[in-house]
Every structure is written in C-alpha cells, then in structure tokens.
Amino acid sequence: MPLNKLENFIKNVDGRTLYVNPADLNATDSIANEGTSLTEPFRTLQRALIESARFSYVKGENNDLIEKTTIILYPG
C-alpha cells in the first residue's frame, strides 16, 4: 500500500525507531504492522520488544547487534 505524503514524512525509514502508543486508535499489534510509523504504532510494549529482538538477532556466534533499535513509548 503506497504511503501518502504525510506518512512519508512521519515514517521512520531506517526501521531503528519503534513507536508504542496504547491510546492511539490506529495502534495495532498485528503481524503486518512494522511499528516504525507514528500513524500506526504498536499497541503494546511486548510487541515492540519482540520486534526489537528480531531486528538485533544475526546468525552466527557472538554477533548479536545491541543498541540497534529505540522504542518510543507514549503515555496511555
């Protein structure tokens, strides 16, 4: 689905920042949601932690990436 101009401006393109906002009406924990956009954040912190762990895992020994993602948690 193509993004409109506002979503292009708000979306985090490098995928290093995940947004969590339980009070947002567009927030969802669905598998299709990437959580990198302010317009469609994750609903729960648990979902953001799962995505953060998934991004930081790299196959092999002693090569997991740490400090790769930032989770911004909005009140709600």
C-alpha positions in Angstrom: 0.0 0.0 0.0 1.6 3.3 -1.0 2.1 5.9 1.6 0.7 9.4 1.4 3.0 12.5 1.8 2.3 12.9 5.5 3.1 9.2 6.2 6.3 9.5 4.2 7.3 12.4 6.4 6.4 10.7 9.6 7.6 7.1 8.8 11.0 6.1 10.1 12.7 4.8 7.0 15.7 3.1 8.6 13.5 1.0 11.0 15.5 1.7 14.0 12.8 3.5 16.0 9.7 1.7 17.1 6.6 3.5 18.4 4.2 2.3 21.1 1.0 4.2 21.8 -1.8 2.2 23.5 -4.2 5.2 23.4 -3.9 5.7 19.6 -7.0 4.4 17.6 -4.7 3.2 14.8 -2.4 1.3 17.1 -2.3 -2.5 16.4 -0.1 -5.5 17.2 -0.9 -7.2 14.0 1.8 -9.1 12.2 1.6 -6.7 9.2 2.4 -3.7 11.4 6.0 -2.7 11.4 5.6 -0.1 14.2 8.0 2.3 12.5 5.4 4.9 11.8 3.7 7.4 14.1 0.5 6.9 12.2 0.4 3.2 13.0 2.3 2.4 16.3 2.2 -0.8 18.2 -0.4 -1.1 20.9 1.8 -2.9 23.5 5.4 -2.7 24.7 5.7 -6.5 24.4 5.1 -6.4 20.7 7.8 -3.7 20.3 10.2 -5.8 22.4 9.6 -8.8 20.1 10.4 -6.7 17.0 13.4 -5.2 18.6 14.8 -8.7 19.5 14.0 -9.9 16.0 16.0 -6.9 14.4 19.0 -7.5 16.7 19.5 -11.2 16.0 22.1 -12.2 13.5 23.1 -15.8 12.7 26.4 -17.0 14.0 28.4 -16.7 17.2 29.0 -13.6 19.2 27.5 -11.2 16.6 24.1 -10.1 18.0 23.6 -6.4 17.4 22.8 -4.4 20.6 21.6 -0.8 20.7 20.1 -1.2 17.3 16.6 0.0 18.0 14.9 2.7 20.0 11.4 2.2 21.5 9.4 5.4 22.0 6.6 4.8 24.5 3.8 7.3 24.5 1.6 7.6 27.7 -1.7 5.8 27.6 
